[in-house]
Amino acid sequence: RGGRRAGDRAGRVMSTPARQDALVSYQGHYAGAVSRFAAYSIDLVVSTAVFALALAAISWGVRIITGHDVSWNRSNIVVAVIFVIWQFVYFGYCWAVSGRTPGMAMLGIRVVRADGTILPPKQAILRSLVFPLSFLLFGLGFIGILVQHEHRALHDLIAGSAVVYSWDARAAQLRFLARQAELPEAGRPSPAAARPDPAA
């Protein structure tokens, strides 16, 4: 009976029913430190390049309209603040729209909720806002990627997110279903107990 219930639950997620042991074997692959760091490095290059091109386009437009040259100094506090805001927009927008940035797409990883479902836009924005917290204290917030089974950093724990390989994006959800399927029968209310007694 327990195997049939596990198969029924698996059928809601997968195209064909699977037994409990098959469901457990499909537990997903969480992205490790190397993939995530490489994706972030690519995103940092991409976002910086886009920002530099945007500044160059603005300078060109101002020169065409006014005839004056505009130079941008990276040490300027205004430019630095705009760049930080741009980083929040870059990561927050990408995570909210598709669950992955260009760098993550190249490495085949994506952000999902802790249970494996699609990350809602609100959680994606929250993840981008708390992302800098993992860099505090010499990056101690990233230790969870190395030591935790689900490879979740501090900002993942706060935002309730996880990073998985996109070709196995249902990983965490299947893990959640597998754990539910492994719950002891004694912990579940029986149908007979749930029905009221007609004689009462």
Salt bridges, closest charged atoms under 4 A:
ASP21 OD2 - ARG19 NH2 2.94
GLU150 OE1 - ARG152 NH1 3.65
GLU150 OE2 - ARG179 NH2 3.77
ASP156 OD2 - ARG36 NH2 2.76
ASP156 OD1 - ARG127 NH2 2.66
GLU185 OE1 - ARG5 NH1 3.13
GLU185 OE2 - ARG188 NH1 3.36
